[in-house]
Amino acid sequence: MIKHRIPALLLALTPIWVSASVYANDVKPVDPVAAIDEKLTTKQSEIDAISSDYDKEATTLQQLQNEESNLKREGGELIAKQNRAKSALDKQYGHLLEDPDTDLTSFQKTYQESWAAVKQNQSDLLNKQQALTESQMRLAQLKQKTARLKTEFANLQESRIEARVKRLEAELRETSAIETSYKTTCSTTMTLGECASQGVHLTKQKAVKTFRSQLLNSLTESALAKQNVKNVELNITVQDSQVIKSGFEGNSDYFTSMQAQMQAKPEPIAACKLLNVSSRYCLQGSQTTKKRSDKQWSTVTVRSDQYNDSVTINGINYGSTPVEIVLPAGRHQVTVSKNGYETYNRVITINGNDTVWVKLRPNKES
């Protein structure tokens, strides 16, 4: 005997499925993780470009340092040559007192040439030292830009994990109506009601397993979730069900076909377990997560009235001013120092984009 029933649940849900399907075809939601991935790619390109510029500038600085060393060595040799030319000229002046016809022209020319060479060397050395200082400043600026970009990159990575968790949490909350059938063997001692009840129960169990498999397969990060699903409580339940048909087939085989509305109610940290990330990303209600989510970042510029100074923020050196860095809102230790000047050492509070102006005072001892 086969019992046929109207699939009321299927009919009730059909308009919802159709409208949802039409809407999904019309509007494609933007995946926040993909959007962050694009930003990460762009930021990584910026970091690579800055790193390349830094390497080039470091090579330039090393070349300038080598050239400066050569000029200093040549300068020593030229001064020694000038001293020899002067000694030779002085000696000829002595001869001039004894012999007025002594020719000083060649000795004077040699001394003049050596003197000009020394002056030219000193000029070249001064220009080289200026170029070296400028290269050091560019290198410091590139270093601070690299630090800022890496901070921004790390923040984007953090945001990406948060977006992945939120995306998976949303996917796990999806509901679905599925049709499932199951054939069971009833014992000869069971009543018809007991047999039907067993059929419904086992069909629901199959529906739960089927929905669990479909749910995991539909996840954006399905492969990773399946690797970590072992100890995760998905808590899949049958929200509503409707038997489409049921009855005996053969001697003792009882067939049940069912339409069931399924839903998962995963544990609070299920998404974090499935993605293998820290559970703090899932504990949205905790104060720690709230403080992390509410954290504001600001661009802070540090300037001083001196060149070739040294800026240290929270124990990290960022080179000479001007320094531009991205910092979270709150208190930060700022130190600006330079030889011969009193060190500026203050704790500042950052609430938004700001510029810190520092005036360094000469040491009283100097």
Secondary structure in CASP SS format (residue, H / E / C, confidence):
PFRMAT SS
TARGET T0000
AUTHOR 0000-0000-0000
METHOD secondary structure of the structure
MODEL  1
M C 1.00
I E 1.00
K E 1.00
H E 1.00
R C 1.00
I C 1.00
P C 1.00
A H 1.00
L H 1.00
L H 1.00
L H 1.00
A H 1.00
L H 1.00
T H 1.00
P H 1.00
I H 1.00
W H 1.00
V H 1.00
S H 1.00
A H 1.00
S H 1.00
V H 1.00
Y H 1.00
A H 1.00
N H 1.00
D H 1.00
V C 1.00
K C 1.00
P C 1.00
V C 1.00
D C 1.00
P H 1.00
V H 1.00
A H 1.00
A H 1.00
I H 1.00
D H 1.00
E H 1.00
K H 1.00
L H 1.00
T H 1.00
T H 1.00
K H 1.00
Q H 1.00
S H 1.00
E H 1.00
I H 1.00
D H 1.00
A H 1.00
I H 1.00
S H 1.00
S H 1.00
D H 1.00
Y H 1.00
D H 1.00
K H 1.00
E H 1.00
A H 1.00
T H 1.00
T H 1.00
L H 1.00
Q H 1.00
Q H 1.00
L H 1.00
Q H 1.00
N H 1.00
E H 1.00
E H 1.00
S H 1.00
N H 1.00
L H 1.00
K H 1.00
R H 1.00
E H 1.00
G H 1.00
G H 1.00
E H 1.00
L H 1.00
I H 1.00
A H 1.00
K H 1.00
Q H 1.00
N H 1.00
R H 1.00
A H 1.00
K H 1.00
S H 1.00
A H 1.00
L H 1.00
D H 1.00
K H 1.00
Q H 1.00
Y H 1.00
G H 1.00
H H 1.00
L H 1.00
L H 1.00
E H 1.00
D C 1.00
P C 1.00
D C 1.00
T C 1.00
D C 1.00
L C 1.00
T H 1.00
S H 1.00
F H 1.00
Q H 1.00
K H 1.00
T H 1.00
Y H 1.00
Q H 1.00
E H 1.00
S H 1.00
W H 1.00
A H 1.00
A H 1.00
V H 1.00
K H 1.00
Q H 1.00
N H 1.00
Q H 1.00
S H 1.00
D H 1.00
L H 1.00
L H 1.00
N H 1.00
K H 1.00
Q H 1.00
Q H 1.00
A H 1.00
L H 1.00
T H 1.00
E H 1.00
S H 1.00
Q H 1.00
M H 1.00
R H 1.00
L H 1.00
A H 1.00
Q H 1.00
L H 1.00
K H 1.00
Q H 1.00
K H 1.00
T H 1.00
A H 1.00
R H 1.00
L H 1.00
K H 1.00
T H 1.00
E H 1.00
F H 1.00
A H 1.00
N H 1.00
L H 1.00
Q H 1.00
E H 1.00
S H 1.00
R H 1.00
I H 1.00
E H 1.00
A H 1.00
R H 1.00
V H 1.00
K H 1.00
R H 1.00
L H 1.00
E H 1.00
A H 1.00
E H 1.00
L H 1.00
R C 1.00
E C 1.00
T E 1.00
S E 1.00
A E 1.00
I E 1.00
E E 1.00
T E 1.00
S E 1.00
Y E 1.00
K E 1.00
T E 1.00
T E 1.00
C C 1.00
S C 1.00
T C 1.00
T C 1.00
M C 1.00
T C 1.00
L H 1.00
G H 1.00
E H 1.00
C H 1.00
A H 1.00
S H 1.00
Q H 1.00
G H 1.00
V H 1.00
H H 1.00
L H 1.00
T H 1.00
K H 1.00
Q H 1.00
K H 1.00
A H 1.00
V H 1.00
K H 1.00
T H 1.00
F H 1.00
R H 1.00
S H 1.00
Q H 1.00
L H 1.00
L H 1.00
N H 1.00
S H 1.00
L C 1.00
T C 1.00
E C 1.00
S H 1.00
A H 1.00
L H 1.00
A H 1.00
K H 1.00
Q H 1.00
N H 1.00
V C 1.00
K C 1.00
N C 1.00
V C 1.00
E C 1.00
L C 1.00
N C 1.00
I E 1.00
T E 1.00
V E 1.00
Q E 1.00
D E 1.00
S E 1.00
Q E 1.00
V E 1.00
I E 1.00
K E 1.00
S E 1.00
G E 1.00
F E 1.00
E E 1.00
G C 1.00
N C 1.00
S C 1.00
D E 1.00
Y E 1.00
F E 1.00
T E 1.00
S E 1.00
M E 1.00
Q E 1.00
A E 1.00
Q E 1.00
M E 1.00
Q E 1.00
A E 1.00
K C 1.00
P C 1.00
E C 1.00
P C 1.00
I C 1.00
A H 1.00
A H 1.00
C H 1.00
K H 1.00
L H 1.00
L H 1.00
N C 1.00
V C 1.00
S C 1.00
S H 1.00
R H 1.00
Y H 1.00
C C 1.00
L C 1.00
Q C 1.00
G C 1.00
S C 1.00
Q H 1.00
T H 1.00
T H 1.00
K H 1.00
K H 1.00
R H 1.00
S H 1.00
D C 1.00
K C 1.00
Q C 1.00
W E 1.00
S E 1.00
T E 1.00
V E 1.00
T E 1.00
V E 1.00
R E 1.00
S E 1.00
D C 1.00
Q C 1.00
Y C 1.00
N C 1.00
D C 1.00
S E 1.00
V E 1.00
T E 1.00
I E 1.00
N C 1.00
G C 1.00
I E 1.00
N E 1.00
Y C 1.00
G C 1.00
S C 1.00
T C 1.00
P C 1.00
V E 1.00
E E 1.00
I E 1.00
V E 1.00
L E 1.00
P E 1.00
A C 1.00
G E 1.00
R E 1.00
H E 1.00
Q E 1.00
V E 1.00
T E 1.00
V E 1.00
S E 1.00
K C 1.00
N C 1.00
G C 1.00
Y E 1.00
E C 1.00
T C 1.00
Y E 1.00
N E 1.00
R E 1.00
V E 1.00
I E 1.00
T E 1.00
I E 1.00
N C 1.00
G C 1.00
N C 1.00
D E 1.00
T E 1.00
V E 1.00
W E 1.00
V E 1.00
K C 1.00
L C 1.00
R C 1.00
P E 1.00
N C 1.00
K C 1.00
E C 1.00
S C 1.00
END
